[in-house]
Amino acid sequence: MCALKTIKEFCRAGVAAHESGDALGAEFQLHQAYVWAKGLKSPVLEAKILNTMAVFAMADQRPAKAVPMLREAREKVAARVGRSNKLYAVITNNLIQAEATFGRKGAA
């Protein structure tokens, strides 16, 4: 099986797990996809997976976990394809939301 197909299957399994309420299962599946993407040396694919993991962490009320993942994802995109693209903008917007939520939770 090719690596991209494996990554896609891990991502789909992660999404399905998250939709069924299995946050740990989702995190595990997406982490596996991330490991495979790192093996391919594909920083943009790594960033997309990190972004998904962070969005799920935010949905599960864990902004402290989401913030570093989004920062890493944004750095990977900026280094590889620059800052003038849709993926960079999406990750930046998610990071702004995560930081705002983390700030509110930290102040509470």
Residue frames as qw, qx, qy, qz and C-alpha x, y, z in Angstrom:
[[0.000, 0.890, 0.455, 0.000, 0.00, 0.00, 0.00],
 [0.403, 0.517, -0.052, 0.753, 1.40, 3.40, -0.87],
 [0.302, -0.181, -0.503, 0.790, 2.17, 5.82, 1.93],
 [0.226, -0.080, -0.062, -0.969, -0.35, 8.45, 0.82],
 [0.620, -0.284, -0.577, -0.450, -3.14, 5.89, 0.85],
 [0.566, -0.268, -0.668, 0.402, -2.11, 4.83, 4.35],
 [0.109, -0.069, -0.275, 0.953, -2.09, 8.44, 5.52],
 [0.412, -0.180, -0.315, -0.836, -5.52, 9.02, 3.99],
 [0.657, -0.312, -0.670, -0.148, -6.91, 5.94, 5.75],
 [0.427, -0.233, -0.568, 0.665, -5.47, 7.03, 9.11],
 [0.087, -0.014, 0.058, -0.994, -6.99, 10.50, 8.62],
 [0.551, -0.249, -0.479, -0.636, -10.40, 9.08, 7.72],
 [0.633, -0.313, -0.688, 0.168, -10.27, 6.75, 10.73],
 [0.271, -0.126, -0.413, 0.860, -9.34, 9.71, 12.93],
 [0.304, -0.123, -0.143, -0.934, -12.24, 11.78, 11.66],
 [0.649, -0.282, -0.607, -0.361, -14.63, 8.85, 12.14],
 [0.538, -0.248, -0.654, 0.470, -13.36, 8.30, 15.67],
 [0.057, -0.053, -0.254, 0.964, -13.79, 11.96, 16.53],
 [0.455, -0.182, -0.337, -0.804, -17.29, 12.04, 15.07],
 [0.699, -0.309, -0.628, -0.145, -18.21, 9.04, 17.22],
 [0.509, -0.809, 0.068, -0.287, -16.92, 10.78, 20.36],
 [0.919, -0.222, 0.006, 0.326, -13.65, 8.84, 20.65],
 [0.062, 0.973, -0.220, -0.010, -11.18, 11.69, 21.15],
 [0.508, -0.576, 0.616, 0.174, -8.29, 9.40, 22.11],
 [0.739, 0.241, 0.592, 0.213, -8.89, 7.16, 19.11],
 [0.433, 0.885, 0.141, 0.096, -8.99, 10.18, 16.83],
 [0.162, -0.899, 0.400, 0.077, -5.77, 11.53, 18.28],
 [0.669, -0.287, 0.656, 0.201, -4.07, 8.15, 17.88],
 [0.698, 0.490, 0.481, 0.203, -5.15, 7.73, 14.25],
 [0.286, 0.953, -0.005, 0.099, -4.12, 11.27, 13.31],
 [0.382, -0.765, 0.498, 0.143, -0.80, 10.88, 15.10],
 [0.741, 0.004, 0.618, 0.264, -0.15, 7.77, 13.00],
 [0.543, 0.763, 0.288, 0.200, -0.95, 9.76, 9.86],
 [0.055, -0.973, 0.223, 0.018, 1.43, 12.48, 11.04],
 [0.610, -0.482, 0.584, 0.236, 4.25, 9.98, 11.58],
 [0.709, 0.342, 0.539, 0.299, 3.76, 8.66, 8.04],
 [0.319, 0.930, 0.122, 0.135, 3.75, 12.21, 6.64],
 [0.314, -0.848, 0.402, 0.145, 7.00, 12.96, 8.48],
 [0.722, -0.140, 0.614, 0.288, 8.45, 9.85, 6.86],
 [0.583, 0.632, 0.415, 0.299, 7.57, 11.29, 3.47],
 [0.373, -0.278, 0.014, 0.885, 9.26, 14.57, 4.43],
 [0.026, 0.570, 0.543, 0.616, 6.13, 16.47, 3.45],
 [0.134, -0.142, -0.459, 0.867, 5.86, 19.55, 5.67],
 [0.394, -0.084, -0.188, -0.896, 2.64, 20.75, 4.02],
 [0.678, -0.230, -0.643, -0.272, 0.94, 17.39, 4.61],
 [0.449, -0.174, -0.660, 0.577, 2.30, 17.39, 8.16],
 [0.074, 0.010, 0.198, -0.977, 0.82, 20.88, 8.66],
 [0.555, -0.188, -0.412, -0.697, -2.58, 19.81, 7.38],
 [0.670, -0.261, -0.693, 0.054, -2.64, 16.88, 9.79],
 [0.306, -0.125, -0.508, 0.796, -1.47, 19.05, 12.70],
 [0.275, -0.113, -0.058, -0.953, -4.20, 21.54, 11.87],
 [0.668, -0.261, -0.547, -0.432, -6.82, 18.79, 11.95],
 [0.586, -0.216, -0.670, 0.400, -5.49, 17.49, 15.26],
 [0.121, -0.042, -0.321, 0.938, -5.61, 21.01, 16.67],
 [0.450, -0.207, -0.271, -0.825, -9.17, 21.63, 15.44],
 [0.707, -0.300, -0.628, -0.125, -10.24, 18.42, 17.18],
 [0.446, -0.151, -0.561, 0.681, -8.41, 19.48, 20.36],
 [0.143, -0.086, 0.080, -0.983, -10.30, 22.80, 20.25],
 [0.612, -0.255, -0.461, -0.589, -13.61, 20.98, 19.73],
 [0.736, -0.297, -0.591, 0.145, -12.75, 18.89, 22.80],
 [0.354, -0.916, -0.018, -0.186, -12.08, 22.04, 24.88],
 [0.805, -0.367, 0.121, 0.451, -8.29, 21.55, 24.92],
 [0.365, 0.925, -0.040, 0.097, -6.91, 24.81, 23.51],
 [0.378, -0.775, 0.492, 0.116, -3.62, 24.40, 25.42],
 [0.709, -0.046, 0.652, 0.264, -2.95, 21.32, 23.29],
 [0.578, 0.709, 0.381, 0.137, -4.07, 23.02, 20.07],
 [0.023, 0.974, -0.139, -0.179, -1.89, 26.14, 20.27],
 [0.356, -0.592, 0.631, 0.353, 1.56, 24.49, 19.90],
 [0.603, 0.243, 0.718, 0.248, 0.31, 22.22, 17.11],
 [0.385, 0.867, 0.314, 0.030, -1.03, 25.20, 15.19],
 [0.124, -0.896, 0.329, 0.271, 2.18, 27.17, 15.70],
 [0.500, -0.292, 0.738, 0.347, 4.19, 24.25, 14.36],
 [0.554, 0.520, 0.631, 0.157, 1.80, 23.79, 11.43],
 [0.227, 0.962, 0.097, -0.117, 2.00, 27.47, 10.53],
 [0.271, -0.739, 0.519, 0.333, 5.80, 27.43, 10.67],
 [0.580, 0.010, 0.756, 0.302, 5.93, 24.39, 8.37],
 [0.469, 0.737, 0.475, 0.108, 3.67, 26.06, 5.80],
 [0.028, 0.972, -0.113, -0.202, 5.53, 29.37, 5.96],
 [0.399, -0.570, 0.626, 0.352, 8.88, 27.65, 5.47],
 [0.528, 0.120, 0.784, 0.304, 7.71, 25.50, 2.59],
 [0.285, 0.574, 0.622, 0.449, 5.23, 27.59, 0.58],
 [0.108, 0.262, -0.025, 0.959, 5.22, 31.01, 2.23],
 [0.071, 0.320, 0.624, -0.709, 2.54, 33.05, 3.93],
 [0.400, 0.310, -0.130, -0.852, 0.42, 34.07, 0.95],
 [0.355, -0.025, -0.863, -0.360, -1.76, 31.00, 0.63],
 [0.656, -0.411, -0.263, -0.576, -5.06, 29.65, 1.87],
 [0.804, -0.225, -0.517, 0.189, -3.57, 26.98, 4.16],
 [0.372, 0.092, -0.392, 0.836, -1.45, 29.54, 6.00],
 [0.304, -0.325, -0.014, -0.895, -4.53, 31.76, 6.45],
 [0.772, -0.345, -0.418, -0.331, -6.68, 28.89, 7.73],
 [0.724, -0.154, -0.507, 0.442, -4.05, 27.79, 10.22],
 [0.170, 0.196, -0.255, 0.932, -3.48, 31.38, 11.37],
 [0.504, -0.385, -0.151, -0.758, -7.21, 31.88, 11.95],
 [0.832, -0.310, -0.458, -0.049, -7.38, 28.63, 13.92],
 [0.572, 0.014, -0.442, 0.691, -4.36, 29.73, 15.96],
 [0.114, -0.335, 0.108, -0.929, -5.98, 33.07, 16.77],
 [0.715, -0.392, -0.259, -0.518, -9.11, 31.28, 17.99],
 [0.828, -0.179, -0.476, 0.234, -7.10, 28.75, 20.02],
 [0.383, 0.144, -0.373, 0.833, -4.99, 31.46, 21.65],
 [0.340, -0.388, 0.001, -0.857, -8.09, 33.49, 22.51],
 [0.826, -0.348, -0.335, -0.290, -9.79, 30.45, 24.03],
 [0.739, -0.044, -0.467, 0.484, -6.62, 29.47, 25.91],
 [0.128, 0.302, -0.262, 0.908, -6.37, 33.01, 27.27],
 [0.578, -0.416, -0.095, -0.696, -9.97, 32.91, 28.52],
 [0.886, -0.255, -0.386, -0.023, -9.47, 29.50, 30.14],
 [0.601, 0.119, -0.426, 0.666, -6.20, 30.60, 31.73],
 [0.083, -0.358, 0.186, -0.911, -7.84, 33.69, 33.21],
 [0.690, -0.412, -0.307, -0.510, -10.78, 31.73, 34.64]]
